[in-house]
Amino acid sequence: MSPAPGSAPPPCAFDVSDLYLRAADEAGELSHIDGLPVVADEYREPASGELQCLVEYADPALLARAPRLLDALFRRHPGCSSAVVRIPAHLPAPSALQPLLSYLRHAPPPAAAAPAAAPAAASAPFGIAEASDADDEAVGRWLSRAIRDAAADRGHTETAHGAAESVRRLLEAPGRRSYLVRVPGRPEPIGHATLLTDAYDDVSDSPFVELVDILIDDAALRRAATARLVAACADTAAALGAPLIGNVTHPADRAGQDRSARVVAALRRQGWTPTHGYAYAARP
């Protein structure tokens, strides 16, 4: 049963569901390694064109023996040059894999919504408004930048055509909703947040609202504007009775990994709660 509009959604663990495992078994995607279940299939990564072995579920005992898991996967999928493995939030990331994506649920503590924070937000020199069709060009530019930056962080080059196609799919998605930051006296918005309000996680059988991207061009207003955009997105998710989920991309280089770890830590201090993640390993 969904909560009443405007109420906080229930906790969402994003753990594997029995429904997903049954469907994977029926589709022939569920196999076993050392007698333990694994759901894995081959996946062509769109930015790099790399053929990956995507593991949407591995028994926790296998995750604890990641080198053995990876060895078996690469033998079963000789054409794959890497493996991407889903890691539940309550399990430690195996040292044999590199963090790739962290997903977090917006669940701020009560103190974060205290009235004391309201005057500062109310006095901010900008407004938040929902985007119209006329704003698609501006939203598309920010989305294109985010897509290319994410690819570059992983050492890939997203082509102009590839980025444009990804942006087109996002803008045309039925559940897409964007919010803009507008400053009085400026003709163009200075930033956006874009959501997919009808996102669905097959593995956990969980509907959710996905925070696809937030980007603010004005550095002086970035922190305050981001907070207001997150609040607007959280209100949208609450009205739909679904959790708001965002993600952090972990770059391939050591400095980028450290930077993204600090971003995740900062989000956790703001009340974002990890739900799951994906980790990466190249074929030896």
C-alpha positions as CSV (number, residue, x, y, z in Angstrom):
1,M,0.0,0.0,0.0
2,S,1.4,3.4,-0.9
3,P,1.6,6.2,1.7
4,A,-0.7,9.2,1.5
5,P,0.5,11.9,-0.9
6,G,3.0,14.2,0.8
7,S,4.0,11.6,3.4
8,A,7.5,10.1,3.6
9,P,7.9,6.9,1.7
10,P,8.8,3.7,3.7
11,P,12.3,2.5,4.0
12,C,13.5,0.9,0.8
13,A,16.3,-1.7,1.1
14,F,16.7,-2.5,-2.6
15,D,17.7,-6.0,-1.8
16,V,17.1,-8.8,-4.2
17,S,13.5,-10.0,-4.5
18,D,12.2,-13.5,-4.8
19,L,10.2,-12.4,-7.8
20,Y,13.4,-11.3,-9.6
21,L,15.2,-14.6,-8.9
22,R,12.2,-16.6,-10.1
23,A,12.0,-14.6,-13.3
24,A,15.8,-14.9,-13.9
25,D,15.5,-18.7,-13.4
26,E,12.7,-18.9,-15.9
27,A,14.6,-16.8,-18.4
28,G,17.7,-19.1,-18.0
29,E,19.8,-16.3,-16.5
30,L,20.2,-17.8,-13.1
31,S,23.2,-20.1,-12.7
32,H,25.4,-21.4,-9.9
33,I,29.0,-21.1,-8.9
34,D,30.2,-23.5,-6.2
35,G,26.5,-24.3,-5.7
36,L,25.6,-20.6,-5.0
37,P,23.2,-18.5,-7.2
38,V,24.3,-15.9,-9.6
39,V,22.4,-13.8,-12.2
40,A,24.7,-12.6,-14.9
41,D,24.4,-11.7,-18.6
42,E,26.5,-9.9,-21.2
43,Y,26.0,-6.2,-21.6
44,R,27.4,-3.7,-24.2
45,E,28.3,-0.5,-22.3
46,P,27.0,2.4,-24.5
47,A,29.8,5.0,-23.9
48,S,32.8,2.7,-24.5
49,G,31.3,-0.1,-26.5
50,E,32.9,-2.5,-24.1
51,L,31.3,-6.0,-23.7
52,Q,30.8,-6.5,-19.9
53,C,29.5,-9.3,-17.8
54,L,26.8,-7.6,-15.8
55,V,26.1,-9.4,-12.5
56,E,22.8,-8.2,-11.1
57,Y,22.9,-10.7,-8.2
58,A,25.6,-12.8,-6.6
59,D,25.1,-14.7,-3.3
60,P,26.8,-12.9,-0.5
61,A,29.1,-15.8,0.1
62,L,30.4,-15.4,-3.5
63,L,30.9,-11.7,-3.1
64,A,33.1,-12.5,-0.1
65,R,35.2,-14.7,-2.5
66,A,35.3,-12.1,-5.3
67,P,38.4,-13.5,-7.0
68,R,36.8,-16.9,-7.3
69,L,33.5,-15.3,-8.6
70,L,35.4,-13.2,-11.2
71,D,37.5,-16.2,-12.4
72,A,34.3,-18.2,-13.0
73,L,32.5,-15.3,-14.7
74,F,35.4,-14.6,-17.1
75,R,35.7,-18.3,-18.0
76,R,31.9,-18.5,-18.7
77,H,32.0,-15.2,-20.7
78,P,35.2,-15.2,-22.7
79,G,34.2,-12.3,-24.9
80,C,33.7,-9.9,-21.9
81,S,36.6,-7.6,-21.1
82,S,35.3,-6.7,-17.7
83,A,32.7,-7.5,-15.0
84,V,30.2,-5.2,-13.3
85,V,28.8,-6.6,-10.1
86,R,25.9,-5.3,-8.0
87,I,26.8,-4.9,-4.3
88,P,24.1,-4.6,-1.6
89,A,24.5,-1.6,0.7
90,H,24.8,-3.8,3.8
91,L,27.8,-5.7,2.4
92,P,31.4,-4.5,2.2
93,A,32.7,-3.8,-1.3
94,P,35.1,-6.6,-2.3
95,S,38.7,-5.4,-2.6
96,A,39.0,-7.2,-5.9
97,L,36.5,-4.8,-7.5
98,Q,36.7,-1.1,-8.0
99,P,33.7,1.1,-7.0
100,L,31.7,2.2,-10.1
101,L,28.3,3.6,-9.0
102,S,26.8,4.3,-5.6
103,Y,23.0,4.6,-5.2
104,L,21.6,6.5,-2.3
105,R,18.1,7.2,-1.0
106,H,17.1,10.6,0.2
107,A,16.1,10.2,3.8
108,P,17.2,13.4,5.7
109,P,17.1,13.3,9.5
110,P,14.4,15.5,11.2
111,A,17.0,18.2,12.0
112,A,17.6,18.7,8.3
113,A,14.0,19.9,7.9
114,A,13.9,22.1,10.9
115,P,12.3,25.5,10.5
116,A,15.6,27.2,11.4
117,A,16.8,26.4,7.8
118,A,13.8,28.1,6.2
119,P,14.7,31.8,6.4
120,A,18.0,31.3,4.6
121,A,16.3,29.4,1.8
122,A,13.5,32.0,1.6
123,S,16.0,34.8,1.2
124,A,18.0,33.1,-1.5
125,P,18.2,35.3,-4.7
126,F,16.7,32.8,-7.0
127,G,13.5,30.8,-7.6
128,I,12.7,27.2,-8.5
129,A,10.2,26.5,-11.3
130,E,9.2,23.4,-13.2
131,A,10.6,23.4,-16.7
132,S,8.3,23.6,-19.8
133,D,8.9,22.2,-23.3
134,A,10.5,25.5,-24.2
135,D,13.3,24.8,-21.7
136,D,14.2,21.4,-23.3
137,E,17.2,22.9,-25.1
138,A,18.8,24.3,-21.9
139,V,18.0,21.1,-20.0
140,G,19.5,19.0,-22.8
141,R,22.8,21.0,-22.7
142,W,23.2,20.2,-19.0
143,L,22.3,16.6,-19.5
144,S,24.8,16.3,-22.3
145,R,27.5,17.7,-20.2
146,A,26.7,15.3,-17.3
147,I,26.8,12.3,-19.7
148,R,30.1,13.3,-21.3
149,D,31.7,14.1,-17.9
150,A,30.6,10.7,-16.5
151,A,32.1,8.9,-19.5
152,A,35.3,10.9,-19.2
153,D,35.5,10.0,-15.5
154,R,35.6,6.3,-16.6
155,G,38.2,7.0,-19.2
156,H,35.8,6.8,-22.1
157,T,34.9,9.3,-24.8
158,E,31.2,9.8,-25.4
159,T,30.6,10.8,-29.0
160,A,28.4,13.8,-29.8
161,H,26.0,11.4,-31.5
162,G,25.9,9.1,-28.5
163,A,25.4,11.9,-26.0
164,A,22.7,13.4,-28.2
165,E,20.8,10.1,-28.4
166,S,21.0,9.6,-24.6
167,V,19.7,13.2,-24.1
168,R,16.9,12.6,-26.5
169,R,15.8,9.5,-24.7
170,L,15.8,11.3,-21.3
171,L,13.9,14.4,-22.6
172,E,11.3,12.2,-24.3
173,A,10.9,9.8,-21.3
174,P,7.2,9.9,-20.2
175,G,8.1,10.2,-16.5
176,R,10.8,12.9,-17.0
177,R,10.4,16.1,-14.9
178,S,12.9,18.9,-14.7
179,Y,13.2,21.9,-12.3
180,L,15.0,25.1,-13.1
181,V,16.8,27.7,-11.0
182,R,16.0,31.2,-12.2
183,V,17.6,34.4,-11.0
184,P,15.7,37.7,-11.3
185,G,17.2,39.8,-14.1
186,R,18.9,36.9,-15.9
187,P,17.2,35.7,-19.1
188,E,18.4,32.1,-18.8
189,P,18.2,29.6,-15.9
190,I,21.4,28.9,-14.1
191,G,20.8,25.2,-13.4
192,H,18.5,22.3,-13.3
193,A,17.5,19.1,-11.6
194,T,16.0,16.3,-13.8
195,L,14.0,13.4,-12.5
196,L,12.5,10.2,-13.9
197,T,9.4,9.8,-11.8
198,D,8.6,6.2,-13.1
199,A,11.9,4.5,-12.6
200,Y,11.9,0.9,-11.5
201,D,14.5,-1.4,-10.1
202,D,14.0,-5.0,-11.4
203,V,16.3,-6.6,-8.9
204,S,14.4,-5.5,-5.8
205,D,11.0,-5.1,-7.5
206,S,11.0,-1.4,-6.4
207,P,9.5,1.6,-8.1
208,F,11.4,4.8,-7.3
209,V,12.0,8.4,-8.5
210,E,15.4,8.7,-10.0
211,L,17.4,11.9,-9.6
212,V,19.2,11.8,-12.9
213,D,21.2,15.0,-12.6
214,I,21.7,18.3,-10.8
215,L,23.9,21.0,-12.3
216,I,24.3,24.6,-11.2
217,D,26.5,27.0,-13.3
218,D,26.7,29.8,-10.7
219,A,29.4,28.7,-8.2
220,A,28.3,31.3,-5.6
221,L,24.7,30.0,-5.6
222,R,25.5,26.3,-6.1
223,R,25.1,25.1,-2.6
224,A,21.9,26.9,-1.8
225,A,20.4,26.2,-5.2
226,T,21.2,22.5,-5.0
227,A,19.5,22.2,-1.6
228,R,16.4,23.9,-3.0
229,L,16.4,21.6,-6.0
230,V,16.8,18.5,-3.8
231,A,13.9,19.7,-1.7
232,A,11.7,20.1,-4.8
233,C,12.7,16.6,-6.0
234,A,12.0,15.1,-2.6
235,D,8.6,16.7,-2.5
236,T,7.8,15.2,-5.9
237,A,8.9,11.8,-4.8
238,A,6.9,12.0,-1.5
239,A,3.8,13.1,-3.4
240,L,4.2,10.0,-5.6
241,G,4.8,7.7,-2.6
242,A,8.1,6.6,-3.9
243,P,11.7,6.9,-2.6
244,L,14.0,9.5,-4.2
245,I,17.2,7.8,-5.4
246,G,20.4,9.5,-6.7
247,N,23.7,8.1,-7.7
248,V,27.4,9.0,-7.6
249,T,29.8,7.9,-10.4
250,H,33.2,6.7,-9.2
251,P,36.0,7.7,-11.7
252,A,38.6,5.2,-12.7
253,D,41.6,7.1,-11.3
254,R,42.8,7.1,-7.7
255,A,42.2,10.9,-7.2
256,G,38.7,10.6,-8.7
257,Q,37.9,7.6,-6.5
258,D,38.9,9.6,-3.4
259,R,36.9,12.6,-4.6
260,S,33.8,10.5,-5.2
261,A,34.2,8.8,-1.8
262,R,34.1,12.3,-0.2
263,V,30.9,13.1,-2.1
264,V,29.2,10.0,-0.9
265,A,30.4,10.7,2.7
266,A,29.0,14.3,2.5
267,L,25.6,13.0,1.1
268,R,25.4,10.5,4.0
269,R,26.0,13.3,6.5
270,Q,23.0,15.1,4.8
271,G,20.8,12.1,5.4
272,W,21.2,10.2,2.1
273,T,21.2,6.4,2.8
274,P,23.1,3.9,0.6
275,T,20.8,1.3,-1.1
276,H,23.2,-0.5,-3.4
277,G,26.1,0.0,-5.7
278,Y,28.0,-1.5,-8.7
279,A,31.7,-2.4,-8.7
280,Y,34.0,-3.1,-11.7
281,A,36.8,-5.4,-12.5
282,A,38.8,-5.7,-15.7
283,R,39.6,-9.1,-17.1
284,P,43.1,-10.0,-15.8
